[in-house]
Amino acid sequence: MSVRVADPEPGIRLVTMDRPERRNALDRATYAGLTDALDTAGRDAEVRALVLTGAGGCFTAGNDLKDFQDVETAGASPGLTFLEALRACPLPVVAAVEGHAVGIGTTLLLHCDLAYAGDGARLRLPFTALGLSPEGGSSYLLPLVAGSKRAAELLMLGEPFTAADAAAAGLINAAVPAGTALETALTKARALAALPRVSIAATKQALRRGHDDSVARALDAEAEVFHALRRGPAAQAAFAAFLRR
């Protein structure tokens, strides 16, 4: 299984992306596992907070580019289905980032309620270098939290950036000492789990209400352009070059 689910203590669900041989790259099976884990936790009355992390000192290298080489794939995108499950989860979701957080590994942080990254983490939004366009609602949410100029820099140039940069841009709550992101996330989840579940759910809903429709529209519009570009020659050449490394 590429997704591990555990309850390290009462009220806390820990979901771990676990494909260390691929730096936890997200293939279709992993997206399905994550979607199921979010849906199941949201329906479990005993779970009050969810922590999302990656195995082996790495958050995730993003979408598995082998899947992107399939130009015949039709139907709902597994990545979009996962992000919609993340958005719909009534529980507070806390991300713990170490190592690499690439592509959707960065954009998904915009949909988590809290996020912490170790000082050694390196984040990147490499869409343009891959012949792609922004996804995950980032074209709407990133300017909202980081400002339009910083968002353009991160999305257009696609250069790696640090946990401190991510905190300054509003992608995460804080950079923490390397190796302590999960410990920090569990501490925050423990505090959330001690509060009334109905109050936390109502607060989460209130915080998102003003942007919910705009995010949904951005996700759909981005997905249409993204997958058209994914099938194009520039992106397919970039995927092939990357996989030859």
Summary of the structure (lengths in Angstrom):
residues: 245
radius of gyration: 16.9
end to end distance: 26.1
largest distance: 51.7
contacts: 841
relative contact order: 0.15
helix: 51%
strand: 18%
